[in-house]
Amino acid sequence: MAKFFLPQLGDHTIEFGKPVKVEDKFKKLAVLYKEVLPTMGWDRYKRVNVEYEDQIICE
C-alpha cells in the first residue's frame, strides 16, 4: 500500500511509498517543485509518484 500526501499547492496527489530512502524522495520532490511545475503548470498533473528509485512519474 502506497503512502501519499496532498500538497497545499497544486491539484495533485503525491505517492511517496514506504519510508525507505526518504531523503532521496524529498530531493526528487524538490526538483519537481523547483524545475518542473513552474514550467509545466501547477495543475497539469493529478498524480506524482516518487516511490521508485531514480524516477519521478507524473500523470
ZAMARGU-4260 file (C-alpha; in steps of 0.2 Angstrom, whole numbers, plus 5000, padded with zeros to 4 digits):
<rodrens>
0) 5000/5000/5000 | 5007/5017/4995 | 5008/5031/5007 | 5003/5048/4999 | 5002/5066/5003
5) 4990/5080/4997 | 5000/5096/4994 | 4993/5113/4998 | 4999/5120/4981 | 4993/5112/4965
10) 4979/5099/4962 | 4989/5083/4963 | 4992/5068/4975 | 5010/5063/4979 | 5013/5045/4981
15) 5028/5043/4992 | 5028/5024/4995 | 5037/5016/5010 | 5048/5026/5021 | 5064/5020/5013
20) 5077/5032/5006 | 5066/5046/5012 | 5079/5060/5009 | 5081/5054/4991 | 5062/5055/4988
25) 5061/5073/4995 | 5076/5078/4984 | 5065/5072/4969 | 5050/5082/4975 | 5062/5097/4977
30) 5067/5095/4958 | 5048/5094/4954 | 5043/5109/4963 | 5058/5120/4958 | 5060/5115/4940
35) 5046/5105/4933 | 5029/5113/4939 | 5034/5131/4937 | 5037/5127/4918 | 5023/5114/4915
40) 5010/5122/4926 | 5005/5119/4944 | 4989/5110/4940 | 4995/5100/4925 | 4997/5083/4934
45) 4985/5074/4945 | 4997/5061/4952 | 5015/5062/4956 | 5024/5046/4961 | 5042/5047/4969
50) 5041/5029/4976 | 5053/5022/4963 | 5072/5024/4963 | 5079/5037/4950 | 5062/5042/4943
55) 5048/5054/4945 | 5031/5048/4937 | 5019/5061/4933 | 5002/5058/4926
</rodrens>
